[in-house]
């Protein structure tokens, strides 16, 4: 059995672009054969709690001798890590909120970025090295080169650093901009560009789903 983990962090259950795209990728991927299963972790409906103590950032063997024993928090972190380790492919919906990552997704990242467990430290390796992580992001305004918002999107870079550099995963990013053109009269002139970006994102996701 091959497993896809679908993570969603948009707080909009109805018109979310990232949820639409992660669902599309999951459906296309699952349609390739009966031996494929999709695990959905909705980080809004089922949020991961904040780390209970700074020691949980490290593998148990690397923690200070006086670190507290936090059985429930450890069990939660172990479950989050096990869910990720069980996935052959991951697709993540990461909308831009206030120029950065939704807090629910950031908390999930805090749980999986553990040196000595998933990230290398000393002799430990990268058990997720080479696995595909598809990151789908959407932002409301225009972020083209030369626009006033160029360089203000801080959503994808930390995900790429943690999943790509630290965990060794193969990160593919797909971005859609101008989502506010659907609701703001002042951005109505960008609607055709939004539709074009959305269509391109769907095409790219279909291609990725067919290749893994």
C-alpha positions as CSV (number, residue, x, y, z in Angstrom):
1,X,0.0,0.0,0.0
2,X,1.3,3.4,-1.0
3,X,0.2,6.4,1.1
4,X,-0.3,10.1,0.4
5,X,-0.6,12.5,3.4
6,X,-2.7,15.5,2.6
7,X,-2.3,18.4,5.0
8,X,-4.7,21.4,4.9
9,X,-4.3,24.6,6.8
10,X,-6.7,27.0,5.2
11,X,-9.5,28.2,7.6
12,X,-11.8,28.5,4.6
13,X,-13.6,25.2,4.1
14,X,-15.7,26.4,1.0
15,X,-13.8,28.7,-1.3
16,X,-10.2,27.9,-0.4
17,X,-7.9,27.7,-3.4
18,X,-5.3,25.5,-1.5
19,X,-8.0,23.0,-0.4
20,X,-9.3,22.8,-3.9
21,X,-5.8,22.1,-5.2
22,X,-4.7,19.6,-2.5
23,X,-8.0,17.7,-3.1
24,X,-7.4,17.7,-6.9
25,X,-3.8,16.3,-6.4
26,X,-5.0,13.7,-3.9
27,X,-7.8,12.5,-6.3
28,X,-5.5,12.3,-9.3
29,X,-2.9,10.5,-7.3
30,X,-5.3,8.0,-5.8
31,X,-6.9,7.2,-9.2
32,X,-3.7,5.6,-10.4
33,X,-4.4,2.3,-8.6
34,X,-6.3,0.5,-5.9
35,X,-3.2,0.1,-3.8
36,X,-3.1,3.8,-3.0
37,X,-4.6,5.4,0.1
38,X,-5.0,9.0,1.1
39,X,-4.7,10.2,4.7
40,X,-6.2,13.6,5.3
41,X,-5.0,15.7,8.2
42,X,-7.0,18.9,8.5
43,X,-4.9,21.1,10.7
44,X,-7.9,23.4,11.3
45,X,-10.4,20.7,12.3
46,X,-7.7,18.6,14.0
47,X,-4.9,21.1,15.1
48,X,-1.6,20.0,16.5
49,X,-1.0,21.6,19.9
50,X,2.0,23.9,20.4
51,X,5.1,22.2,21.7
52,X,4.7,21.9,25.5
53,X,8.5,22.3,26.2
54,X,11.6,23.3,24.3
55,X,13.1,19.9,24.9
56,X,10.6,18.4,22.5
57,X,12.5,20.1,19.7
58,X,15.2,17.4,20.2
59,X,15.4,13.6,20.0
60,X,15.0,12.1,23.5
61,X,18.6,11.0,23.5
62,X,19.7,14.6,23.0
63,X,17.6,16.2,25.8
64,X,19.1,17.5,29.0
65,X,19.0,15.2,32.0
66,X,16.7,17.5,33.8
67,X,14.2,17.8,31.0
68,X,10.6,17.1,32.2
69,X,8.8,13.9,31.2
70,X,5.8,15.0,29.2
71,X,4.1,11.7,28.3
72,X,1.0,13.2,26.6
73,X,2.9,15.8,24.7
74,X,5.5,13.2,23.6
75,X,2.7,10.8,22.4
76,X,1.2,13.6,20.3
77,X,4.6,14.4,18.7
78,X,5.3,10.7,18.1
79,X,1.9,10.4,16.4
80,X,2.5,13.4,14.1
81,X,6.0,12.1,13.2
82,X,4.7,8.6,12.6
83,X,1.9,9.9,10.3
84,X,4.6,11.7,8.2
85,X,7.0,8.8,8.2
86,X,4.2,6.5,6.9
87,X,3.6,8.7,3.9
88,X,5.3,8.1,0.6
89,X,4.1,11.4,-0.8
90,X,2.9,14.6,1.0
91,X,0.8,17.4,-0.3
92,X,0.5,20.5,1.8
93,X,-2.0,23.4,1.5
94,X,-0.1,26.5,2.7
95,X,-2.1,29.7,2.1
96,X,-0.3,32.9,2.9
97,X,-1.7,34.5,6.0
98,X,-0.3,37.9,7.0
99,X,2.7,37.3,4.6
100,X,3.6,34.0,6.3
101,X,2.5,30.5,7.3
102,X,-0.8,29.7,9.0
103,X,-0.2,29.2,12.7
104,X,-1.6,25.6,12.6
105,X,0.9,24.6,9.9
106,X,3.8,26.3,11.7
107,X,2.9,24.2,14.8
108,X,3.0,21.0,12.7
109,X,6.4,22.0,11.4
110,X,7.6,22.5,14.9
111,X,6.6,19.0,15.7
112,X,8.4,17.3,12.8
113,X,11.6,19.4,12.7
114,X,13.3,17.3,15.3
115,X,17.1,16.9,15.1
116,X,18.1,13.3,15.8
117,X,14.7,12.0,14.6
118,X,13.8,13.4,11.2
119,X,16.5,16.0,10.8
120,X,20.2,14.9,10.9
121,X,22.2,15.4,14.1
122,X,25.5,13.6,14.7
123,X,25.2,10.1,13.3
124,X,21.4,10.3,12.6
125,X,20.3,10.6,9.0
126,X,17.2,11.8,7.1
127,X,14.6,9.0,7.0
128,X,12.4,11.1,4.6
129,X,15.2,11.9,2.2
130,X,14.1,12.0,-1.4
131,X,10.3,11.7,-0.7
132,X,8.1,14.1,-2.6
133,X,6.5,17.0,-0.8
134,X,4.1,19.1,-2.9
135,X,3.5,22.5,-1.4
136,X,0.5,24.4,-2.7
137,X,0.3,28.1,-1.7
138,X,-2.1,30.9,-2.5
139,X,-1.9,34.6,-1.9
140,X,-4.5,37.3,-2.4
141,X,-2.5,40.1,-4.1
142,X,0.1,40.4,-6.9
143,X,3.6,39.2,-6.1
144,X,5.2,39.4,-9.5
145,X,8.7,40.7,-10.0
146,X,8.6,44.4,-9.8
147,X,5.3,44.6,-8.0
148,X,5.0,46.4,-4.7
149,X,4.6,43.1,-2.9
150,X,7.7,41.5,-4.4
151,X,9.7,39.8,-1.6
152,X,7.0,40.0,1.0
153,X,5.8,36.4,0.7
154,X,7.4,34.5,3.6
155,X,5.2,31.4,3.4
156,X,7.2,28.9,1.3
157,X,10.8,29.7,2.3
158,X,10.6,28.2,5.8
159,X,8.7,25.2,4.6
160,X,11.4,24.6,2.0
161,X,14.2,25.0,4.5
162,X,12.6,22.5,7.0
163,X,11.3,19.9,4.6
164,X,13.9,20.3,1.9
165,X,17.1,21.2,3.6
166,X,16.6,19.7,7.1
167,X,14.5,16.6,6.3
168,X,15.9,16.0,2.8
169,X,12.5,15.9,1.0
170,X,12.1,16.8,-2.6
171,X,9.9,19.9,-2.4
172,X,7.8,21.1,-5.4
173,X,6.0,24.4,-4.9
174,X,3.0,25.5,-6.8
175,X,1.7,29.1,-6.2
176,X,-1.4,30.9,-7.2
177,X,-1.8,34.7,-6.7
178,X,-4.5,37.2,-7.1
179,X,-7.1,35.2,-5.2
180,X,-8.7,38.4,-3.9
181,X,-9.7,39.2,-7.5
182,X,-12.7,37.0,-6.8
183,X,-14.0,39.3,-4.1
184,X,-12.4,42.8,-4.2
185,X,-13.7,45.2,-6.9
186,X,-10.4,46.9,-6.9
187,X,-8.7,43.7,-8.1
188,X,-11.3,42.7,-10.7
189,X,-8.9,43.5,-13.5
190,X,-6.7,40.7,-12.2
191,X,-9.3,38.0,-12.5
192,X,-8.2,36.6,-15.8
193,X,-4.6,36.3,-14.6
194,X,-5.9,34.5,-11.5
195,X,-7.8,32.1,-13.6
196,X,-4.7,31.5,-15.8
197,X,-2.6,30.8,-12.7
198,X,-5.2,28.5,-11.3
199,X,-5.4,26.5,-14.5
200,X,-1.6,26.3,-14.7
201,X,-1.4,25.1,-11.1
202,X,-4.0,22.4,-11.8
203,X,-2.1,21.2,-14.9
204,X,1.2,21.1,-12.9
205,X,-0.5,19.2,-10.1
206,X,-1.9,16.6,-12.5
207,X,1.5,16.1,-14.0
208,X,3.1,15.6,-10.6
209,X,0.4,13.2,-9.5
210,X,0.9,11.1,-12.6
211,X,4.6,10.9,-12.1
212,X,4.7,9.6,-8.5
